[in-house]
Amino acid sequence: MIHIKDHKTHDMFDSFAFLGPKRKKLIEKSWGKLFREQILSELPLHKIVAKYDQLNGRPTKELYAMLGVMILQQMFDLTDEEAINQFAFNIEWHYALNITCDSDVDSYLCPKTLWSMRKLLTEQELYDLLFERVTDKLARVFSVDVSKQRCDSVHLFSNMRHLGRIGLFRKTIKKFLVNLKRHHKGLFEALSKELTDRYLSKQGEAVFSMVKPSESMQALETLGADLFWLIEQFKGNALITGMSSYQLLLRLLKEQCLVEQDPETQAPKVSIKPNKEVPSDSLQNPSDPDASYDGHKGQGYQMQVAETFCPDEGKKSLSLITAVSVEPAHRSDSDALIPLIEATQERGLGPNKALADSLYGSDENCEKAKELGVEVVSPVMGNPPGDHFLLTDFTLNEEATVIACPQGHAPVKVKHKKGKHSAIFGLESCTGCPHLSRCPVQAGKKGYFLRYDDKALRLAKRRAHEKTPEFQQEYRFRSGIEGTMSQLDRKTGVKRLRVRGLAAVSLCATLKAAGINILRAVAFKNSEFPENSAPKQKNPGLFDLIYAFKERFANVIAIVASETMNFFRINRYVSMKLAS
């Protein structure tokens, strides 16, 4: 049965009046007030209601609060046990989630409920929608200027061990054997004891853990032979080939090994690929098959981040993370820019100008972004020779035609065809030129040729623009996103997650970004209104009046109470004397 509260309608009486004005002032300045008033009612409840029955079964926990817990757990980087304790005892959480009752029905959360809600969000990929609802609401409330944005990526480590090649083979084969023993014990017992002991006994594991570097290739050959034998042994059994651990064996063989025929015996022979031939999207750990490898940062995942910024130092503006995307680590940053721009434009948060490093700023990306109405400010990849002439050193007209070389010599002939251009300079003008070794022209039979296309011209113009003070002044704001990556790590622990798998990593990283937006919005609100005290209530409740009266007349009340007690003592004493 579904249990939902109406969080948009205010209660007649303040359920948190017991806090008093001082603690109420603190909670009004905290993230709890913003979450309660702006975020809670915006959470996409309609996406999960269909998973519950309207009439049958026990009542669910309040579903808005459950979605809120998913965000708060990642925002504060809490374990499941810590999140449950905060939900049960933290008044700030109760205020933010509008939990107005102290009973276990409302204020207690069991681990199974937390797991079920997280599983539901992961399977339905609702974490992206949660992030969008939070971000879009904050952008409207604080009138965020989204015209200028910057983007970058951060590496994420999932909760897996980093294995070498020997460890990878051993763990993958062991995983298959353990599953085979669990589900098909008869087939497992039919295997040779020598093979099973090699991977399942402590002595066998110790053998592979103490391999010398000089013997590593020999150990890999043994592992590769065992891997191929297991695949061949069960390849005709549909029950075994459908197991996920068997599919990992096949993947490992394809990525790490070469199977060839022995020229003498004509039998299959397994050899290990050199390290350089192993693809970057290869299996890194059988416990996390989605993870891949980045040559600079290692195994794991990466998160693409786009955020707003304000170049006007005299103007206060909230900086919001507008888009996030989690992907395996081997993906190139050059493929991420256009999806980020399109994701923000679909929600009405698209930029007019985007700052990014050189990996994002390829010519193809800049041209696609221009079609979307976005100017990309980014350095050009690669460094041209320092003392050589560039294409921009030649004099060109508006039609991209060269009309003079850096020494002022005009070309004899120019050609244009399908975006490709060439200029021919006479032999007499180039042969004796003292700068010929620095010039990009190439010698031919009829003269010296300068060949270029539209792309080369665009890149040359961008390189020339990079040297100007205007570009340096504009591009300096890109480095500010490094602070965002640091904040994500310090506040939410995004770089080292407690989960494995692309879906689980995406949920945690995306909700952590939503949490950063909430914390930033609160900090911005408090900086904009430093006197942000608790607002006076127009209709104070009975407890508010009693508390205010008590605070205002505390001394008088103490005196009256003391005199009253003295009066009763005297009266009792006189009565006892008269009775005796």
RACOR-V683325 format. One record per residue. N is the residue number from 1. RES is the residue in three letters. OMEGA is omega as a letter, one per 40 degrees, with the letter a starting at -180 (none if undefined). D_FIRST is the distance of its C-alpha to the first C-alpha in whole Angstrom. Layout:
[[N | RES | OMEGA | D_FIRST] [N | RES | OMEGA | D_FIRST]]
//
This chain:
[[1 | MET | a | 0] [2 | ILE | i | 4] [3 | HIS | a | 7] [4 | ILE | i | 10] [5 | LYS | i | 13] [6 | ASP | a | 16] [7 | HIS | i | 19] [8 | LYS | i | 22] [9 | THR | a | 22] [10 | HIS | i | 24] [11 | ASP | i | 24] [12 | MET | i | 27] [13 | PHE | a | 27] [14 | ASP | a | 28] [15 | SER | a | 26] [16 | PHE | i | 28] [17 | ALA | a | 31] [18 | PHE | a | 32] [19 | LEU | a | 33] [20 | GLY | a | 36] [21 | PRO | a | 38] [22 | LYS | i | 39] [23 | ARG | i | 36] [24 | LYS | i | 34] [25 | LYS | i | 37] [26 | LEU | a | 36] [27 | ILE | i | 33] [28 | GLU | i | 34] [29 | LYS | a | 36] [30 | SER | i | 33] [31 | TRP | a | 31] [32 | GLY | a | 28] [33 | LYS | i | 29] [34 | LEU | a | 29] [35 | PHE | a | 26] [36 | ARG | a | 24] [37 | GLU | a | 26] [38 | GLN | a | 27] [39 | ILE | a | 24] [40 | LEU | a | 21] [41 | SER | a | 20] [42 | GLU | a | 22] [43 | LEU | a | 19] [44 | PRO | a | 18] [45 | LEU | a | 15] [46 | HIS | a | 15] [47 | LYS | a | 16] [48 | ILE | a | 13] [49 | VAL | a | 10] [50 | ALA | i | 11] [51 | LYS | a | 10] [52 | TYR | i | 7] [53 | ASP | a | 5] [54 | GLN | a | 5] [55 | LEU | a | 5] [56 | ASN | i | 5] [57 | GLY | i | 5] [58 | ARG | i | 5] [59 | PRO | i | 4] [60 | THR | i | 6] [61 | LYS | a | 10] [62 | GLU | a | 11] [63 | LEU | i | 11] [64 | TYR | i | 14] [65 | ALA | i | 16] [66 | MET | i | 15] [67 | LEU | i | 17] [68 | GLY | i | 19] [69 | VAL | i | 20] [70 | MET | i | 21] [71 | ILE | a | 23] [72 | LEU | i | 25] [73 | GLN | i | 25] [74 | GLN | a | 27] [75 | MET | a | 29] [76 | PHE | i | 30] [77 | ASP | a | 31] [78 | LEU | i | 29] [79 | THR | i | 28] [80 | ASP | a | 24] [81 | GLU | i | 26] [82 | GLU | i | 27] [83 | ALA | i | 24] [84 | ILE | i | 22] [85 | ASN | i | 25] [86 | GLN | i | 25] [87 | PHE | a | 21] [88 | ALA | a | 22] [89 | PHE | a | 26] [90 | ASN | a | 27] [91 | ILE | i | 27] [92 | GLU | i | 28] [93 | TRP | i | 24] [94 | HIS | i | 23] [95 | TYR | a | 25] [96 | ALA | a | 24] [97 | LEU | i | 20] [98 | ASN | i | 20] [99 | ILE | a | 19] [100 | THR | a | 20] [101 | CYS | a | 19] [102 | ASP | a | 21] [103 | SER | i | 19] [104 | ASP | i | 18] [105 | VAL | a | 14] [106 | ASP | a | 15] [107 | SER | i | 18] [108 | TYR | a | 18] [109 | LEU | i | 17] [110 | CYS | a | 17] [111 | PRO | a | 19] [112 | LYS | i | 17] [113 | THR | i | 14] [114 | LEU | a | 17] [115 | TRP | a | 18] [116 | SER | i | 15] [117 | MET | i | 15] [118 | ARG | i | 19] [119 | LYS | i | 19] [120 | LEU | i | 17] [121 | LEU | a | 19] [122 | THR | a | 22] [123 | GLU | a | 21] [124 | GLN | a | 20] [125 | GLU | a | 23] [126 | LEU | a | 21] [127 | TYR | i | 24] [128 | ASP | a | 26] [129 | LEU | i | 24] [130 | LEU | i | 23] [131 | PHE | a | 27] [132 | GLU | i | 28] [133 | ARG | a | 25] [134 | VAL | a | 27] [135 | THR | a | 30] [136 | ASP | i | 31] [137 | LYS | i | 29] [138 | LEU | i | 32] [139 | ALA | i | 35] [140 | ARG | a | 34] [141 | VAL | a | 34] [142 | PHE | i | 37] [143 | SER | a | 39] [144 | VAL | i | 39] [145 | ASP | a | 42] [146 | VAL | a | 42] [147 | SER | i | 45] [148 | LYS | a | 46] [149 | GLN | i | 44] [150 | ARG | a | 45] [151 | CYS | i | 43] [152 | ASP | i | 44] [153 | SER | i | 42] [154 | VAL | a | 41] [155 | HIS | a | 41] [156 | LEU | i | 38] [157 | PHE | i | 39] [158 | SER | a | 36] [159 | ASN | i | 35] [160 | MET | i | 38] [161 | ARG | i | 42] [162 | HIS | a | 44] [163 | LEU | i | 46] [164 | GLY | a | 50] [165 | ARG | i | 51] [166 | ILE | i | 52] [167 | GLY | i | 48] [168 | LEU | i | 47] [169 | PHE | a | 48] [170 | ARG | a | 48] [171 | LYS | a | 44] [172 | THR | i | 43] [173 | ILE | i | 45] [174 | LYS | i | 44] [175 | LYS | i | 40] [176 | PHE | a | 41] [177 | LEU | i | 43] [178 | VAL | i | 40] [179 | ASN | i | 38] [180 | LEU | i | 41] [181 | LYS | a | 41] [182 | ARG | a | 37] [183 | HIS | a | 37] [184 | HIS | a | 40] [185 | LYS | i | 42] [186 | GLY | i | 45] [187 | LEU | i | 46] [188 | PHE | a | 46] [189 | GLU | i | 48] [190 | ALA | i | 50] [191 | LEU | i | 51] [192 | SER | a | 54] [193 | LYS | i | 53] [194 | GLU | a | 55] [195 | LEU | a | 53] [196 | THR | i | 50] [197 | ASP | a | 51] [198 | ARG | a | 52] [199 | TYR | a | 49] [200 | LEU | i | 47] [201 | SER | i | 49] [202 | LYS | i | 50] [203 | GLN | i | 54] [204 | GLY | i | 53] [205 | GLU | a | 51] [206 | ALA | i | 54] [207 | VAL | a | 56] [208 | PHE | a | 54] [209 | SER | a | 53] [210 | MET | a | 57] [211 | VAL | i | 58] [212 | LYS | i | 61] [213 | PRO | a | 61] [214 | SER | a | 64] [215 | GLU | a | 63] [216 | SER | a | 59] [217 | MET | i | 60] [218 | GLN | i | 61] [219 | ALA | i | 58] [220 | LEU | i | 56] [221 | GLU | i | 58] [222 | THR | i | 57] [223 | LEU | i | 54] [224 | GLY | i | 54] [225 | ALA | i | 56] [226 | ASP | i | 53] [227 | LEU | a | 50] [228 | PHE | a | 52] [229 | TRP | i | 53] [230 | LEU | i | 49] [231 | ILE | a | 48] [232 | GLU | a | 51] [233 | GLN | a | 51] [234 | PHE | a | 47] [235 | LYS | i | 47] [236 | GLY | a | 48] [237 | ASN | a | 45] [238 | ALA | i | 42] [239 | LEU | a | 39] [240 | ILE | a | 41] [241 | THR | i | 41] [242 | GLY | i | 37] [243 | MET | i | 37] [244 | SER | i | 36] [245 | SER | i | 38] [246 | TYR | i | 41] [247 | GLN | i | 40] [248 | LEU | i | 41] [249 | LEU | i | 44] [250 | LEU | i | 45] [251 | ARG | a | 44] [252 | LEU | i | 46] [253 | LEU | a | 49] [254 | LYS | a | 49] [255 | GLU | a | 49] [256 | GLN | a | 51] [257 | CYS | i | 54] [258 | LEU | i | 57] [259 | VAL | a | 57] [260 | GLU | i | 61] [261 | GLN | i | 63] [262 | ASP | a | 66] [263 | PRO | a | 69] [264 | GLU | a | 71] [265 | THR | a | 69] [266 | GLN | i | 66] [267 | ALA | i | 63] [268 | PRO | i | 60] [269 | LYS | a | 61] [270 | VAL | i | 58] [271 | SER | a | 59] [272 | ILE | i | 57] [273 | LYS | i | 57] [274 | PRO | a | 58] [275 | ASN | a | 56] [276 | LYS | a | 57] [277 | GLU | i | 56] [278 | VAL | a | 52] [279 | PRO | a | 50] [280 | SER | i | 48] [281 | ASP | a | 44] [282 | SER | i | 45] [283 | LEU | i | 43] [284 | GLN | i | 43] [285 | ASN | a | 41] [286 | PRO | i | 39] [287 | SER | i | 36] [288 | ASP | a | 36] [289 | PRO | a | 37] [290 | ASP | a | 36] [291 | ALA | i | 39] [292 | SER | a | 42] [293 | TYR | i | 45] [294 | ASP | a | 47] [295 | GLY | a | 51] [296 | HIS | a | 51] [297 | LYS | i | 47] [298 | GLY | a | 47] [299 | GLN | i | 44] [300 | GLY | a | 40] [301 | TYR | i | 38] [302 | GLN | i | 39] [303 | MET | i | 37] [304 | GLN | a | 39] [305 | VAL | i | 39] [306 | ALA | a | 40] [307 | GLU | i | 40] [308 | THR | i | 42] [309 | PHE | a | 45] [310 | CYS | a | 47] [311 | PRO | a | 51] [312 | ASP | a | 52] [313 | GLU | i | 53] [314 | GLY | a | 53] [315 | LYS | i | 50] [316 | LYS | i | 47] [317 | SER | i | 44] [318 | LEU | i | 40] [319 | SER | a | 40] [320 | LEU | i | 37] [321 | ILE | a | 36] [322 | THR | a | 35] [323 | ALA | i | 35] [324 | VAL | i | 34] [325 | SER | a | 34] [326 | VAL | a | 34] [327 | GLU | i | 37] [328 | PRO | a | 39] [329 | ALA | a | 42] [330 | HIS | a | 44] [331 | ARG | i | 44] [332 | SER | i | 46] [333 | ASP | a | 46] [334 | SER | a | 48] [335 | ASP | a | 45] [336 | ALA | a | 42] [337 | LEU | a | 44] [338 | ILE | i | 43] [339 | PRO | i | 39] [340 | LEU | i | 39] [341 | ILE | a | 41] [342 | GLU | i | 39] [343 | ALA | i | 36] [344 | THR | i | 37] [345 | GLN | i | 38] [346 | GLU | a | 35] [347 | ARG | i | 33] [348 | GLY | i | 36] [349 | LEU | a | 37] [350 | GLY | a | 40] [351 | PRO | i | 44] [352 | ASN | a | 47] [353 | LYS | a | 49] [354 | ALA | i | 47] [355 | LEU | a | 49] [356 | ALA | i | 49] [357 | ASP | a | 51] [358 | SER | i | 53] [359 | LEU | i | 51] [360 | TYR | a | 49] [361 | GLY | i | 52] [362 | SER | a | 53] [363 | ASP | i | 55] [364 | GLU | i | 53] [365 | ASN | a | 50] [366 | CYS | a | 52] [367 | GLU | i | 53] [368 | LYS | i | 49] [369 | ALA | i | 48] [370 | LYS | i | 51] [371 | GLU | i | 50] [372 | LEU | i | 46] [373 | GLY | a | 48] [374 | VAL | i | 48] [375 | GLU | i | 51] [376 | VAL | i | 51] [377 | VAL | a | 53] [378 | SER | i | 54] [379 | PRO | i | 57] [380 | VAL | i | 58] [381 | MET | i | 58] [382 | GLY | i | 61] [383 | ASN | i | 64] [384 | PRO | i | 68] [385 | PRO | a | 71] [386 | GLY | a | 72] [387 | ASP | a | 76] [388 | HIS | i | 75] [389 | PHE | i | 75] [390 | LEU | i | 72] [391 | LEU | a | 71] [392 | THR | i | 71] [393 | ASP | i | 74] [394 | PHE | i | 76] [395 | THR | a | 76] [396 | LEU | i | 74] [397 | ASN | a | 74] [398 | GLU | i | 71] [399 | GLU | i | 71] [400 | ALA | i | 70] [401 | THR | i | 74] [402 | VAL | i | 76] [403 | ILE | i | 79] [404 | ALA | i | 80] [405 | CYS | i | 80] [406 | PRO | i | 80] [407 | GLN | i | 84] [408 | GLY | a | 84] [409 | HIS | i | 85] [410 | ALA | i | 84] [411 | PRO | i | 83] [412 | VAL | a | 85] [413 | LYS | i | 82] [414 | VAL | i | 78] [415 | LYS | i | 76] [416 | HIS | i | 73] [417 | LYS | i | 70] [418 | LYS | i | 67] [419 | GLY | i | 66] [420 | LYS | a | 68] [421 | HIS | i | 71] [422 | SER | i | 75] [423 | ALA | a | 78] [424 | ILE | i | 81] [425 | PHE | a | 84] [426 | GLY | a | 87] [427 | LEU | a | 89] [428 | GLU | a | 91] [429 | SER | a | 89] [430 | CYS | a | 87] [431 | THR | a | 89] [432 | GLY | a | 91] [433 | CYS | a | 88] [434 | PRO | a | 87] [435 | HIS | a | 84] [436 | LEU | a | 83] [437 | SER | a | 82] [438 | ARG | a | 79] [439 | CYS | a | 78] [440 | PRO | a | 76] [441 | VAL | i | 78] [442 | GLN | a | 79] [443 | ALA | i | 83] [444 | GLY | a | 83] [445 | LYS | a | 87] [446 | LYS | a | 87] [447 | GLY | i | 85] [448 | TYR | a | 83] [449 | PHE | i | 79] [450 | LEU | a | 76] [451 | ARG | a | 73] [452 | TYR | i | 70] [453 | ASP | a | 67] [454 | ASP | i | 64] [455 | LYS | i | 62] [456 | ALA | i | 65] [457 | LEU | i | 66] [458 | ARG | i | 62] [459 | LEU | i | 62] [460 | ALA | i | 65] [461 | LYS | i | 65] [462 | ARG | i | 61] [463 | ARG | i | 64] [464 | ALA | a | 66] [465 | HIS | a | 63] [466 | GLU | a | 62] [467 | LYS | a | 65] [468 | THR | i | 65] [469 | PRO | i | 64] [470 | GLU | i | 62] [471 | PHE | a | 60] [472 | GLN | i | 60] [473 | GLN | a | 59] [474 | GLU | a | 56] [475 | TYR | a | 55] [476 | ARG | a | 55] [477 | PHE | i | 51] [478 | ARG | a | 50] [479 | SER | i | 50] [480 | GLY | a | 48] [481 | ILE | i | 45] [482 | GLU | i | 46] [483 | GLY | i | 45] [484 | THR | i | 41] [485 | MET | i | 41] [486 | SER | i | 43] [487 | GLN | i | 40] [488 | LEU | a | 37] [489 | ASP | a | 39] [490 | ARG | a | 40] [491 | LYS | a | 36] [492 | THR | a | 34] [493 | GLY | a | 36] [494 | VAL | a | 35] [495 | LYS | i | 38] [496 | ARG | a | 37] [497 | LEU | a | 34] [498 | ARG | a | 32] [499 | VAL | i | 30] [500 | ARG | i | 32] [501 | GLY | a | 32] [502 | LEU | a | 32] [503 | ALA | a | 28] [504 | ALA | i | 27] [505 | VAL | i | 30] [506 | SER | i | 30] [507 | LEU | a | 26] [508 | CYS | a | 28] [509 | ALA | a | 31] [510 | THR | i | 29] [511 | LEU | i | 27] [512 | LYS | i | 30] [513 | ALA | i | 32] [514 | ALA | i | 29] [515 | GLY | i | 30] [516 | ILE | i | 33] [517 | ASN | i | 33] [518 | ILE | i | 31] [519 | LEU | i | 34] [520 | ARG | a | 36] [521 | ALA | i | 35] [522 | VAL | i | 35] [523 | ALA | i | 39] [524 | PHE | i | 40] [525 | LYS | a | 39] [526 | ASN | i | 40] [527 | SER | i | 43] [528 | GLU | i | 44] [529 | PHE | a | 43] [530 | PRO | i | 44] [531 | GLU | a | 44] [532 | ASN | i | 41] [533 | SER | a | 40] [534 | ALA | a | 37] [535 | PRO | i | 38] [536 | LYS | a | 39] [537 | GLN | i | 36] [538 | LYS | a | 37] [539 | ASN | a | 35] [540 | PRO | i | 35] [541 | GLY | a | 33] [542 | LEU | a | 35] [543 | PHE | i | 35] [544 | ASP | a | 36] [545 | LEU | i | 39] [546 | ILE | a | 40] [547 | TYR | i | 40] [548 | ALA | i | 42] [549 | PHE | a | 44] [550 | LYS | a | 44] [551 | GLU | a | 45] [552 | ARG | a | 48] [553 | PHE | a | 50] [554 | ALA | a | 49] [555 | ASN | a | 53] [556 | VAL | a | 53] [557 | ILE | a | 51] [558 | ALA | i | 52] [559 | ILE | a | 55] [560 | VAL | i | 54] [561 | ALA | a | 52] [562 | SER | i | 55] [563 | GLU | i | 58] [564 | THR | i | 55] [565 | MET | i | 55] [566 | ASN | i | 59] [567 | PHE | a | 59] [568 | PHE | i | 57] [569 | ARG | i | 59] [570 | ILE | a | 63] [571 | ASN | i | 62] [572 | ARG | a | 61] [573 | TYR | i | 64] [574 | VAL | a | 66] [575 | SER | i | 65] [576 | MET | i | 65] [577 | LYS | a | 69] [578 | LEU | a | 69] [579 | ALA | a | 68] [580 | SER | none | 70]]
//
